[in-house]
């Protein structure tokens, strides 16, 4: 599954980047969470969405730790 089209549109992406920077939100995490929502939208079921959110957040935290340690 791909992130929403707004991440591919240059102008929309520029605005997303600005907003994420202003509100200290990781853009990659936002993209990943949007992908999860996209996979689950329309299914009528929320099974697994919390687990997938947790996986995205754990990956973000690991990336952040690696960035801080210089890895």
DAVEN-V831333 format. One record per residue. N is the residue number from 0. RES is the residue in one small letter. OMEGA is omega in whole degrees, 0 to 359 (NA if undefined). BURIAL is b if it has 24 or more other C-alpha atoms within 12 Angstrom, else e. D_LAST is the distance of its C-alpha to the last C-alpha in whole Angstrom. Layout:
# DAVEN-V831333
n->N res->RES omega->OMEGA burial->BURIAL d_last->D_LAST
n->N res->RES omega->OMEGA burial->BURIAL d_last->D_LAST
This chain:
# DAVEN-V831333
n->0 res->x omega->179 burial->e d_last->29
n->1 res->x omega->174 burial->e d_last->27
n->2 res->x omega->179 burial->e d_last->27
n->3 res->x omega->183 burial->e d_last->30
n->4 res->x omega->181 burial->e d_last->31
n->5 res->x omega->179 burial->e d_last->31
n->6 res->x omega->178 burial->e d_last->27
n->7 res->x omega->180 burial->e d_last->28
n->8 res->x omega->185 burial->e d_last->31
n->9 res->x omega->183 burial->e d_last->30
n->10 res->x omega->179 burial->e d_last->32
n->11 res->x omega->180 burial->e d_last->31
n->12 res->x omega->178 burial->e d_last->27
n->13 res->x omega->179 burial->e d_last->28
n->14 res->x omega->178 burial->e d_last->29
n->15 res->x omega->179 burial->b d_last->27
n->16 res->x omega->179 burial->b d_last->24
n->17 res->x omega->181 burial->e d_last->26
n->18 res->x omega->179 burial->e d_last->27
n->19 res->x omega->178 burial->e d_last->24
n->20 res->x omega->181 burial->e d_last->23
n->21 res->x omega->185 burial->e d_last->26
n->22 res->x omega->178 burial->e d_last->25
n->23 res->x omega->178 burial->e d_last->22
n->24 res->x omega->179 burial->e d_last->21
n->25 res->x omega->184 burial->b d_last->18
n->26 res->x omega->180 burial->b d_last->20
n->27 res->x omega->177 burial->b d_last->18
n->28 res->x omega->179 burial->b d_last->19
n->29 res->x omega->178 burial->b d_last->22
n->30 res->x omega->182 burial->b d_last->23
n->31 res->x omega->179 burial->b d_last->22
n->32 res->x omega->176 burial->b d_last->24
n->33 res->x omega->177 burial->b d_last->27
n->34 res->x omega->179 burial->b d_last->26
n->35 res->x omega->179 burial->b d_last->27
n->36 res->x omega->179 burial->b d_last->30
n->37 res->x omega->179 burial->e d_last->31
n->38 res->x omega->184 burial->e d_last->31
n->39 res->x omega->183 burial->e d_last->33
n->40 res->x omega->179 burial->e d_last->36
n->41 res->x omega->182 burial->e d_last->39
n->42 res->x omega->182 burial->e d_last->39
n->43 res->x omega->180 burial->e d_last->41
n->44 res->x omega->180 burial->e d_last->39
n->45 res->x omega->180 burial->e d_last->35
n->46 res->x omega->175 burial->e d_last->35
n->47 res->x omega->184 burial->e d_last->31
n->48 res->x omega->180 burial->e d_last->30
n->49 res->x omega->178 burial->e d_last->29
n->50 res->x omega->179 burial->e d_last->27
n->51 res->x omega->175 burial->e d_last->25
n->52 res->x omega->180 burial->b d_last->24
n->53 res->x omega->178 burial->e d_last->23
n->54 res->x omega->178 burial->e d_last->21
n->55 res->x omega->181 burial->b d_last->19
n->56 res->x omega->177 burial->e d_last->19
n->57 res->x omega->178 burial->e d_last->17
n->58 res->x omega->177 burial->e d_last->15
n->59 res->x omega->181 burial->e d_last->14
n->60 res->x omega->178 burial->e d_last->14
n->61 res->x omega->176 burial->e d_last->11
n->62 res->x omega->182 burial->e d_last->9
n->63 res->x omega->178 burial->e d_last->10
n->64 res->x omega->180 burial->e d_last->9
n->65 res->x omega->178 burial->e d_last->5
n->66 res->x omega->181 burial->e d_last->6
n->67 res->x omega->182 burial->e d_last->8
n->68 res->x omega->177 burial->e d_last->6
n->69 res->x omega->180 burial->e d_last->4
n->70 res->x omega->NA burial->e d_last->0
